[in-house]
Amino acid sequence: MNRVLLTLGVAGALQATAGAEAQQFVVPASAKAEIIDATNTYRKARGLPPLRESESASRVAQAYAHYLARTNKTGHTADGRDPVQRLRVASVKFCKFRGENWHESWTRRGKASPGAAIASAMRFWKKSPGHERALRSASTDIGVGIAGWKHGDRWYYQEVQMFIDNSCLKGADVTIGLPDRNPQRAQTP
């Protein structure tokens, strides 16, 4: 039992030290545009229309990417909310939620370029069936966030994409949409 407590004590001390060494690093504003361009290039090659950036969805994606990078957590619900809940709390207007892609990459000894991190994220999203489905979804808009933090000797990037459909908002009353549990199914608003 003493051994277990000692191990937990050392682990706690290491975690506290790692937290003390955590430091945000600057990711150029152009990185977001690179992700949007890469996504639209992928969509164009598949005969799909380009996505517009939703500035409000990008603010949500950026806040979540920053949270993931700062806390060194991962997942679609690491902050206790799912993507739709994050959009709703921020009062983002949309007809249908089509998906969220996130990606984490890290390097040791030296920080990777934002371009290398973006290329890694895009490769992963294209090869993963669920993430690739979001890239090809019937979305009209995209929100993107990218953040970087150094934790100990590791340099982390977190990239987040949020896909929403705003086709019902043209000339209609604005409502906050419900998630579409089957993005392949066509629905009328």
NORFENKA-V770905 format. One record per residue. PHI is phi in radians with two decimals (* if undefined). OMEGA is omega in degrees with one decimal (NA if undefined). Layout:
# NORFENKA-V770905
phi=PHI omega=OMEGA
phi=PHI omega=OMEGA
This chain:
# NORFENKA-V770905
phi=* omega=178.1
phi=-1.06 omega=179.5
phi=-1.11 omega=179.6
phi=-1.11 omega=179.4
phi=-1.11 omega=178.9
phi=-1.09 omega=179.0
phi=-1.07 omega=178.6
phi=-1.13 omega=178.1
phi=-1.11 omega=178.0
phi=-1.14 omega=179.1
phi=-1.07 omega=178.1
phi=-1.11 omega=178.7
phi=-1.15 omega=178.0
phi=-1.13 omega=178.8
phi=-1.12 omega=178.7
phi=-1.10 omega=178.7
phi=-1.15 omega=179.6
phi=-1.07 omega=178.4
phi=-1.11 omega=-179.6
phi=-1.20 omega=-179.2
phi=-1.56 omega=-177.6
phi=-1.13 omega=-176.7
phi=-2.63 omega=177.7
phi=-1.29 omega=171.8
phi=-2.16 omega=-173.0
phi=-1.34 omega=171.5
phi=-1.93 omega=-176.7
phi=-1.04 omega=179.8
phi=-1.03 omega=-179.3
phi=-1.17 omega=-178.7
phi=-1.10 omega=178.8
phi=-1.07 omega=178.9
phi=-1.09 omega=178.1
phi=-1.09 omega=179.2
phi=-1.16 omega=179.0
phi=-1.10 omega=178.9
phi=-1.08 omega=-180.0
phi=-1.12 omega=178.3
phi=-1.14 omega=-179.8
phi=-1.19 omega=175.0
phi=-1.11 omega=177.4
phi=-1.08 omega=-179.8
phi=-1.14 omega=-179.4
phi=-1.05 omega=179.6
phi=-1.12 omega=179.2
phi=-1.86 omega=176.6
phi=1.30 omega=-179.3
phi=-1.78 omega=179.6
phi=-1.23 omega=178.6
phi=-1.22 omega=176.5
phi=-1.68 omega=172.4
phi=-1.57 omega=174.4
phi=-1.37 omega=169.8
phi=-1.64 omega=-178.0
phi=-1.07 omega=-179.9
phi=-1.21 omega=176.8
phi=-1.20 omega=176.6
phi=-1.14 omega=176.6
phi=-1.09 omega=178.6
phi=-1.17 omega=179.8
phi=-1.10 omega=179.9
phi=-1.16 omega=178.9
phi=-1.09 omega=-179.5
phi=-1.25 omega=176.6
phi=-1.04 omega=178.6
phi=-1.09 omega=178.8
phi=-1.04 omega=-179.5
phi=-1.07 omega=-178.2
phi=-1.19 omega=-178.0
phi=-1.17 omega=-175.2
phi=-1.56 omega=-178.4
phi=1.06 omega=177.3
phi=-1.88 omega=179.4
phi=-2.40 omega=174.2
phi=1.98 omega=-179.1
phi=-1.39 omega=-177.9
phi=-2.26 omega=-175.8
phi=-1.05 omega=179.9
phi=-1.64 omega=179.8
phi=1.55 omega=178.4
phi=-2.19 omega=171.4
phi=-1.60 omega=-176.6
phi=-1.00 omega=-179.8
phi=-1.12 omega=178.0
phi=-1.08 omega=178.5
phi=-1.09 omega=178.4
phi=-1.11 omega=-178.4
phi=-1.15 omega=179.0
phi=-1.03 omega=179.7
phi=-1.51 omega=179.8
phi=1.02 omega=176.1
phi=-1.34 omega=-179.8
phi=-1.57 omega=177.4
phi=-2.81 omega=179.3
phi=-1.55 omega=-178.5
phi=-2.45 omega=172.3
phi=-1.60 omega=-175.8
phi=-1.87 omega=178.7
phi=2.73 omega=174.9
phi=-2.31 omega=172.3
phi=-1.98 omega=170.3
phi=-2.35 omega=-178.1
phi=-2.59 omega=175.7
phi=-2.13 omega=171.5
phi=-2.44 omega=178.7
phi=-2.60 omega=176.3
phi=-2.36 omega=175.5
phi=-1.97 omega=174.8
phi=1.26 omega=179.6
phi=-2.74 omega=-178.8
phi=-1.36 omega=173.8
phi=-1.26 omega=175.9
phi=-1.28 omega=175.1
phi=-1.00 omega=179.1
phi=-1.07 omega=178.4
phi=-1.17 omega=178.7
phi=-1.15 omega=179.3
phi=-1.14 omega=178.9
phi=-1.06 omega=177.8
phi=-1.11 omega=178.9
phi=-1.10 omega=-178.3
phi=-1.10 omega=177.3
phi=-1.03 omega=-179.4
phi=-1.09 omega=-177.3
phi=-1.08 omega=-179.8
phi=-1.20 omega=-176.9
phi=-1.54 omega=-178.3
phi=-1.60 omega=-174.8
phi=-0.92 omega=-179.4
phi=-1.15 omega=179.8
phi=-1.24 omega=179.2
phi=-1.15 omega=176.9
phi=-1.08 omega=177.0
phi=-1.16 omega=177.5
phi=-1.04 omega=-178.0
phi=-1.66 omega=-172.5
phi=-1.13 omega=178.9
phi=-1.41 omega=179.0
phi=-1.30 omega=172.3
phi=-1.95 omega=-174.2
phi=-2.35 omega=178.7
phi=-2.36 omega=170.2
phi=-2.05 omega=-175.3
phi=-2.35 omega=173.3
phi=-2.42 omega=176.2
phi=-2.55 omega=-177.9
phi=-2.47 omega=178.4
phi=-2.37 omega=176.3
phi=-2.46 omega=173.5
phi=-1.80 omega=176.3
phi=-2.11 omega=-177.2
phi=1.08 omega=179.8
phi=-1.74 omega=-179.4
phi=-1.96 omega=177.4
phi=-1.84 omega=-175.0
phi=-1.85 omega=167.8
phi=-2.04 omega=171.8
phi=-2.20 omega=177.5
phi=-2.07 omega=-179.7
phi=-2.31 omega=172.1
phi=-2.11 omega=174.2
phi=-2.13 omega=-177.3
phi=-1.92 omega=179.0
phi=-2.32 omega=177.9
phi=-1.95 omega=178.9
phi=-2.00 omega=-176.3
phi=-1.12 omega=-178.3
phi=-1.40 omega=-175.7
phi=-1.44 omega=-179.3
phi=-1.23 omega=177.1
phi=1.23 omega=-179.1
phi=-2.07 omega=172.9
phi=-1.14 omega=-179.5
phi=-1.42 omega=175.8
phi=-2.29 omega=175.3
phi=-1.52 omega=-172.9
phi=-1.34 omega=175.1
phi=-1.79 omega=179.4
phi=-1.15 omega=174.7
phi=-1.63 omega=-176.3
phi=-1.27 omega=178.2
phi=-2.29 omega=-175.0
phi=-1.08 omega=-179.7
phi=-1.43 omega=-177.2
phi=-1.51 omega=177.7
phi=-1.36 omega=179.0
phi=-2.27 omega=173.0
phi=-1.70 omega=-176.9
phi=-1.17 omega=NA
